[in-house]
Amino acid sequence: MAQQIGNFGLAAAIFSLAAMAGQFTWSTFVVDQQPWDYKYLSDYLRFVITAITILVQSFFRDNLLLHMKFLCT
């Protein structure tokens, strides 16, 4: 069960990163036809930080479940 939660967290983090970066890239560079500028790097960095936060939260829950399982046995 704990491994499944970790795998789900990893999948959620990857999906979130792809969705946020894809939507931003599409709307900024395809629809609005903006040229690349380094100011957009902060947006991508924010997407990566959000994905890492999702991943870390899933591992904390995974670790908490393992401790609770150990204590109950």
N, C-alpha and C positions, 0 to 999 in steps of 0.2 A: 504494500500500500504506500509506504513512504517513497519507494522508488518511482511509483506512478505519479505521485505528486511532484517529485523533482522533474520528471520528464515532461509533465504538463506545464510546469513553470518555465522550463526551457523553451518549449514550443510556444507558449504565450509570449515570452520575451522576444523570440525571433519574429513571430507574427506581428507583434506590436511595432517592432522596429521597421519591418518591411512595409507595414501599412502607413505608418506616419511618414517615413522617408519617401515612399512612393507617391503618396497624396501631395506632399509638399513639392516634390520634384515635378510632378505633372502640372499642378496648378501654377507653379512659379515659372518653370522654364518652357513648358509646352503651351499652356493656355495664355499666360501673360507675356510670354516670349522675352523674359528678362535675361540679360547676359549674366554669366557667372561672376560673382563678386565674393570676396572673402567674408563679407558680413553674413552670408548664408551658412558659413561654417559653424557659427554658434547655434543655428537651428538644428543642424545635423548632430552636433554635440549634445544638445538637449534631448534628442531622440534616443541617442545611445545611453545617456544617463537614465532615462525613463526605462529602457529595456533592462539595464543592469539592476535597477531598483526592483523591477518585477521579478527578476531572477533571484535576487538575494532574499526577497520576501518569501518566495516559494521554498528556498532552502532552509530558512528559519522555521517555517511551518513543518517542513520535512523533519528537521532535527527535533523539533518539539514533539512530534508524534512518536519518534523513536524513543525519546526519553520517557514519555508517558507509557508507551508499551513496555519498556524495561521496568518501570516502577510497578506496573500492574501485574507482572509475572512473578 
